[in-house]
Amino acid sequence: MSAAPAPLVELHRLGQSIWFDYIRRDLLDTGALQRMAGRDCLMGVTSNPAIFEKAIATGAEYRADLASMRELCARDPKRAYERLAIADIQRACDQLEGVHASTGGRDGYVSLEVSPKLAHDTAGTLEEARRLWSEVARANLMIKVPATPAGVPAIRALIADGVHVNVTLLFSVDAYLAVADAYMSGLEERAARSGTIDATSSVASFFVSRVDSALDPRLDALAGDPARAATAAGLRGKIAIANAKRAYQAYLGICASPRWQALAARGARPQRLLWASTGTKDARYSDVLYVEELIGPDTVNTVPPATLDAFRERGRARASLVEGVADAQAQLDQLALLGFDLDATCAQLLAEGVKLFDSAFDKLLAAVAAQGK
């Protein structure tokens, strides 16, 4: 009797790509990234200011480089940070180039984020994204751009330029639809310019666990309300997954639309939904909850190290993303009947997400500047 396939390998068979929400130089120095690509079918890497802040502020492997740039650290800590980050991103891209080639450009990407200071600056985002794209100079780089009102037109322009884009900080389905429109508009503009759109890639990073983290305490607060307590308790830990399933249904609708079919006929690649913030933040929930319940074709899940380890050890893979779609919609309807405005919550989470990355970026630059003293 043959052994059951490893959980992470089974995810790959079901059409989902696992990316690693973590980067650090020792991951590259030791060959760990390439080993995970082979053992776990790891297909990509994402980074953000918080990840780099922890790596550079606490990693001994960066000390020599920081010491060699002491004057630059003091004068221009952002540029000093970029030198470190670009070197790591280039190496990660090189180590995943085989994945990129073997998947025909579907996977093997490494993401680098524009400064969160530019989240509300379209022109600034475009300038920095284009510069980073040019400086990294790797075909399997993705530039991360937040789904803010200022970010959406930048996304369209970058796609039209042929820059691969990882759209980040998506919480609401309406915001996702705006991003999907920007992606298709960018492809249409690129097609009008050159006729070649089959090499441009994008993912839409839809954040999951933060939705439950925001709503669960408010649901708990209804425990003393006899008319609403039972419904509220039943929705605890359910809304983030329901929201993601609704987004996936929107994705399927887009793929079936005449507009997308016309682009696909010219070789366009779908903008896959990427599940982000999939580490469990509530100890009462399974540590693989946001992996097991969001498995479906043409999706990506970017997981932090602890979640990757947990799913490797005890995860169960099934095509869960299309299960209980009607139940998911019913849960969203129940939330509204309780008086919760999910769109307002998602807007708040976007604003908070920008601030969190902004704060992490400030800490990162402070850590780099300290090396110049």
Secondary structure, 3 states (H helix, E strand, C coil): CCCCCCHHHHHHHCCEEEEEECCCHHHHHCCHHHHHHHHCCEEEEECCHHHHHHHHHHCHHHHHHHHHCHHHHHHCHHHHHHHHHHHHHHHHHHHCHHHHHHCCCCCCEEEEECCHHHCCCHHHHHHHHHHHHHHHCCCCEEEEEECCCCHHHHHHHHHHHCCCEEEEEECCHHHHHHHHHHHHHHHHHHHHHHCCCCCCCEEEEEECHHHHHHHHHHHHCCCCCCCCHHHHHHHCCCHHHHHHHHHHHHHHHHHHCHHHHHHHCCCCCCCEEEEECCCCCCCCCCCCHHHHCCCCCCEEEEECHHHHHHHHHHCCCCCCCCCCHHHHHHHHHHHHHCCCCHHHHHHHHHHHHHHHHHHHHHHHHHHHHHCCC
